[in-house]
Amino acid sequence: MRALVLSTGALGDALGCVVVGSRDLEIAGMATILEAHPDELTFIANPKYRQQLDRCKAGAIITSPAEATPEGIVRLETKSPYPAFRKALEILYEGLERDLPQGVDRTASISETASVGKDVRIGAFVTVEAGAVIGDRTVLCNGCYIGRGVFVGEDCIIGIGVTLRHEVRLGNRVVIGDQSVIGFDGFGYSPEVDGFHKIPQVGTVIIEDDVEIGASCCVDRATIGATRIGRGTKLDNLIQVAHGVQIGANTVIAAQSGISGSCTIGNGVMIGGQAGMVGHVDIGDRMLIGAKAGITKSFDIKGLISGYPARPQMEAMRIEASLNRLPELLKRVKILEEALKQLQR
């Protein structure tokens, strides 16, 4: 993606960095340490990438004052390199359009009883059903479906092929990734003598302000009440959030995780990829859950849980270490059994 062109001096001032070296070098983009060209900016925030610095060809680098970098590279020094990297992306790529529609496409189908705000952009073959409300400056990308009575707030981006089923509610500045489905029926069946009977799913989904949901995610409507995703929470791609789940504010969940029905996840929780939760468990505020963890019971502790079934990290590591010694321990048990037989004879 083409970037704006700024001098290292202007960029450093905008980022609040100390510029060490030329302030006149023109920067025309950002790239990784190994891929950056002499007119591009890179950054280092993780010590494991130090070994790559001797091959770095970037013109400038965002770095901490204590980090050593090759001579000839302009340094933009800051105590917080990663936030500065994020801000540099915002500055260099400001105003550049993503693959978003302009205006209202003539193929869009908008109900006469829908309410569409100011400066809304609607792509090709979008459907907006009766009673839906679309807030100001919201973008509906090609092929998305906005169901009956849906409320979408201001400054939202609803991606290509997204489905918002009837009566779900989105706050302001919500981003929904391509092909995600919000508000389909929860997985609820009553086991009876003659088979499984579907339980009507008459609840809804509420997504609060500043939530971002990745591509191909599913957030099911509640049986009754609401499935809720709290303000500022971020979901990666390919995540299942089942009916009646309550997720707090500013929680992050990595790809391929599955949250079973009626779970409650607190504020500021970090969940690794492919983690899974059985139904009706509670996770406390600011907990850390490792990748592929299997949560079979409620936790409210400080620190990391991991493994299957999930345990506090140190306990899980001790168990894993013991499992690795099992072959050796089995051999020793056989030797001891044989020695005991000899003594008994």
N, C-alpha and C positions, 0 to 999 in steps of 0.2 A: 504494500500500500504506500502510495506516494505521501511524503511528509512535507511540512513546511521547512523552510531553510532559515536557521537562526545562527548567530555567532555564539561561540562558547561564552563570551562575556554576557550577552543578553540571556542566554539559557541559564548560566550560573546564577545570575541575579534573580531570575524568575524562580529558581529552585531554592534560593537561599544558601547556595553553596559558595565556598571559597575557591576561586579559580586560580590554579597553579599552572602557569604556562601562558601561552598566547590566548588573548581574549578575542582575537579577530578570526580564528579558524571557523569556517562555515560548516555547520552540521546539518545534514539533509536526511537524517533518519536514525533509527536505532537497530542494533543487531546484537547477537550473542558474542561472547568474547572471541570465539574462534572464527565467526563469520563476518565480523564487522570490518568495513573498509575505512580508508583514511578520512573519509568525509562523514563517518557515522559515529554515533555515541554508543558505548556499552556500559556495563556496570558490574560490580562485584559486591555481593552481600553475603555469600556463603563461602566459608573457608575451603570447602572441597574443590572449588574451581580455581584455587590459586595456581595449581600446576599448569593451567592453561595460559596463564598470563604471559609467559615467555614467547608464546606464538601469536599474541594479540597484535593486530594491525589497525586497531581503531584509532581515530583521531583524538577522541576524548573518552574519559571513563569516569563514572560516578563511583566514588570510593570513600572509605573512612580515612581520617587523617593518618591512622597508624598503618594502613595497608601499603605495602611496597608494590609499585607498578613499574613497567619498563620505561626507560628514558625516551623522551620524545612524544609521549602521550600526554595531552592536556588533562590535568586532574580537576574534577569538580568534587571538592571535599565536603563531606557532611557526616554528622554523627549517625544519621539514619539513611543509609544508602537505598534500602528497598522502597520506603515511601517516596524518596526522591526519584527513583526509577519510575514508579507509577505516575508521579506528577509530570515527569518528562514526556511520557507517552501522551498524556492528556494535552500537553502544550504543543508538541511537535505534530500531532495528528488532529489538532483541534479543527472542528468544522468540516472534516472530510466525511463525505457521505458513505455509510455502509449500504448494503443492498436493500434500501428502503424505498417505498413508493413515494411518488410526488402527486399531490392533489388527490382526487377521487377518480378511480378508474371507471370507465363507462360500463364495464362488465359486472361491477359490484351490485349486489342485491340488498337494498336497505329498506326495511319495513317503514311504512308511513308513520307508524306509532313509535318508532325508535327515536331517541334524542341524541344528536351528534353535535359535539361542541365545536368551538372555533379552531381553525387551523389543523383539523384532523386530516391525516393522510390515510387513504384506503386503497389497497392494491387490487389486482385483478382477481375476479371470481371470489371475492369476499362476500359472506352472507351475514347480515345483521338482522336478527329476528325481532318480532314485536316486543315493545316495551323495554328493549335494551337501552342503556345509557352509556355513551362514549364521551369521556372527558376531553377538555381542551388539549390540543397538541399531541394527542395520542396517535400512534401509528399502528395500523392493522395491515400486516404484510399479506402477500398473495395467498389466496386459498384458505384463509382462516375462517372459522365459523364462530359467531357470537350468538349464543342461544337466547331463548325467550327470557326476558327479565334480567339479563346479566347487567351488572354495573361495573364499568371500567373507569378508573379515576383518570387524573390528568397526567400527561407526560409519560404514558406507558408505551412499551413496544411489545406488540403481540406478533410473534414470529410466523414464518411461513407454515401453513397447514395446521396451525394450533386450533384446538377445539375447546371452547369455553361452554360447557353445558348449562342448561337452564338455571337461572337465578343464582349463579355464583357471583361473588363480589371481590373486586380487586381495588386496592387502594391506589395511591399516587406513585408514579415513578417505578411501577412494576415492570419487569422484563420477563417474558415467557419465551423460551427457546423453541426452535422449529419442531413441529410434530408432537408437541406435548399435549396431553389431554387433562383438562381440569374439570372435575365434577361428574365423571362417569360414576355409575353405581358402585357402591362398596360391595365387597365379597361377603355377603351374608345369606346363609341358608339355614333352615330349621330341619334337623334330621328327624324324620318321622317314619312310621311303619312302612309306608309305601314309597319312601325315597326322600330326597332333599327338596324342600320347598323354599322358594326365594322369599326373603324378607324384604318388603318394600323399603327402598332407600329414599326417605323423604326429607333428609337434611340438606345441607349445602356445604360449600367451601368458602372460607373467608381468607383472603391473602392480603396482608397489611402493607403499609407503605414501604417502598425501597427493597422489596423482596425481588430476588433474581432466581429464576428456575431455568435449568439447562434444557437441552434438546431431548426429546423422547422420554420425558418424565410423565408419570401418572399420579395425580392427586385425587383420590376418590372422595365423593360426597359422603357425609355421615348418614348413618341410619336415621337418627334424629339429631337435632342440634346442628353443629358445624364442625367440620375438619378445619383447623386453623393453622396458618403459618405466620409467625410473628414478624414484626417490623425488622427490616434489615437482614433477614436470614437469607442465605445463599445455598441453592441446591445445584449440584453438578448434573451431568447428563445421566440418563438411564436410572432414575431413582423412582421407587414405588413408595408412596405415602398412602396408607390404607385408611379406611373410614374411621372417623372420630379421633384421629391423631391430633394432638396439640403440640406444636413446636413453638418454643419461645422466641425471643428477640435475639438477633445477631448471632445465630447459630449457623455453622457451616457443615454441610454433609457432602462427602465425596461420592464419586460415581458408583453405580451398581449397588448401592445400599438399599435395604428393604426394611420399612417400618411397618410392623403389623398393627392391626386395628386397636384403637383405644389406648395406644402408648402416649405418654407425656414426656416431652423432652424440654429441659429447662433453657435458660438464657445463656448465651455465650458458650454453648457446647461445640466441640469439634469432633466430627465423626469421620473415620477413615473409610476408604473405598471397600466395597463389598461387605460392610458390616451388616448384620441382620439382628432384628429384635423380635422375640415372640410377643404375642398380644398382651396388653394390659400391664406393661412394665413402666416404671417411672425412672427417669434419668435426671439427676440434680443439675443445678446451675454450674457452668464452667467446667464440666467434666471433659476428659479426653478419652476417646474410644478408638482403639487401634484398628488398622485395616483387617478385614475378615473376622473381626470379633463376633462371637455369637452370644448375644445378651439374652439370658434365660430367666433373669430375675432383676428386680429393681436395684439401683445403685444411687447413692448420694455421698460420694467421697471426693476428696481432692486428689488430683493426679490421674494417671492413665490406667485404663483397664484394657485387657487384650486376651486373645486366645478363645478357645471353644471348649467348654463354656467359659464365658468371659470372667476373668478374675483380676484383682489388682496386679499391676505389671510385675512387681517383684515376686509375688507368689506364682504367677504364670511362668516366669523365667526359671524359678527353682524346680517347678514340675517338669518343664521341658528339659532341663539339665538332667533330672533323674531319669526321664524316659530315654535319653540318649545313652545312659549307662546300663539299661536293661539287659542287653546281650551279655555284657561282662558279668553282671550280677547273676544271671541265669547260669553261666558257666561255673561261677563260684558256688552257687547252691548245689549244683550237681556234684562238684568235688566234695562238698561237705556231706552230702547224702551218702556218697560212696564211703567216705571216711567213717561215718556213723555206722554203716552196715558192717564194716570191718571190725569196729569196736564191739558191736553186738555179737559177732561171731566168736 
